[in-house]
Amino acid sequence: MTLETFSAIILSIKNQSEKLSGLNSLGVDLVNFVDPYHDIINRCIKEFYGEDGLHWFEWFCYESDFGEKDFSKYPAYKMVDGKMVKAHEPGEIRWGATDKDGNPICHSILSTWEYLEQNFKKK
């Protein structure tokens, strides 16, 4: 998938999400109306990048708020010897997701596209 197409998809989802949020604050619930469109987009992303790539795509859009979430407001945890331990305290500067070397991944449209293309692109 080209970066241009990938960006257009994400920006369309972001724009739609902002509009839905505004309508929702007025008491208008259109979730059932837009769900079929999300299903279509998810099927297309899954076709290009597989199930794991789709999870990263959804994480970028919805968990990281399109790369705009301030993860420094929340503690982070990691598994050590089968136990969850704090990895970071709130207030520390960090990204929402990193690779095994601690480098930030999926923190922008470009970095998410690059990550999916390098790691999940179906041949």
VEXVEX-453736 format. One line per field, with one value per residue (C-alpha): residue in one letter; x, y, z. Coordinates in steps of 0.25 Angstrom, whole numbers, plus 5000, padded with zeros to 4 digits. Each point is the difference from the previous one (the first is absolute). Layout:
! VEXVEX-453736
type: c(A,...)
c1: c(X,...)
c2: c(Y,...)
c3: c(Z,...)
***
This chain:
! VEXVEX-453736
type: c(M,T,L,E,T,F,S,A,I,I,L,S,I,K,N,Q,S,E,K,L,S,G,L,N,S,L,G,V,D,L,V,N,F,V,D,P,Y,H,D,I,I,N,R,C,I,K,E,F,Y,G,E,D,G,L,H,W,F,E,W,F,C,Y,E,S,D,F,G,E,K,D,F,S,K,Y,P,A,Y,K,M,V,D,G,K,M,V,K,A,H,E,P,G,E,I,R,W,G,A,T,D,K,D,G,N,P,I,C,H,S,I,L,S,T,W,E,Y,L,E,Q,N,F,K,K,K)
c1: c(5000,5005,5003,4990,4989,5003,5000,4987,4994,5005,4996,4986,4998,5006,4990,4989,5003,5001,4986,4994,5006,4993,4987,5001,5001,4987,4993,5001,5005,5004,5009,4991,5000,5015,5004,4998,5010,5010,4998,5004,5012,5005,4998,5008,5011,5000,5001,5013,5007,4993,4993,5013,5001,4985,5003,5011,4991,4989,5009,5006,4986,4992,5010,5010,4990,5006,5014,4995,4998,5010,5005,5008,4987,4999,5009,5005,5002,5008,5001,5012,5002,4985,4996,4995,5009,5001,5008,4998,4994,4990,5007,5011,5001,4998,4992,4988,5007,5015,5008,5008,5012,4991,4998,4986,4991,4987,5000,4996,4993,5014,5006,4988,4999,5015,4999,4988,5007,5013,4994,4987,4998,4995,5008)
c2: c(5000,5014,5010,5009,4990,4996,5015,5002,4989,5004,5014,4997,4991,5011,5010,4991,4997,5014,5003,4988,5004,5014,4994,4990,5012,5005,4987,4995,4985,4996,4988,4990,5008,5001,4986,4994,5011,4996,4985,5003,5008,4989,4990,5008,5002,4985,4997,5008,4998,4987,4999,5005,5012,5003,5000,5010,5009,5000,5002,5013,5005,4997,4997,5011,5010,5001,5002,5012,4993,5005,4986,5008,5002,4985,4989,4990,4985,4988,4986,4995,4985,4999,5012,5013,5011,5015,5004,5015,5010,5010,5013,4993,5003,4987,4995,4991,4989,4996,4989,4990,5011,5011,5008,5006,4993,5004,5014,5007,4997,4998,4992,4991,4998,4997,4990,4993,5000,4994,4990,4996,5003,4987,4995)
c3: c(5000,4997,5011,4993,5001,5014,5004,4994,5007,5013,4998,4996,5012,5009,4994,5001,5015,5003,4994,5007,5013,4998,4997,5011,5010,4994,5003,4986,4999,4986,5004,4993,4988,4998,5005,4986,4995,5010,4997,4985,5004,5010,4989,4990,5010,5004,4986,4998,5014,5006,5014,5008,4990,5002,5015,4999,4991,5010,5011,4993,4997,5013,5011,4997,4995,4986,5006,5009,5013,5011,5006,5010,5009,5002,5007,4991,5003,4995,5003,5007,5004,4998,5009,4996,5005,4998,4988,5001,5010,4995,4995,4994,4985,4992,4988,5000,4993,4998,4993,5007,5001,5006,4987,4998,4990,4995,5005,4987,4987,4993,5011,5001,4985,5000,5011,4993,4987,5006,5009,4995,4985,4993,4989)
***
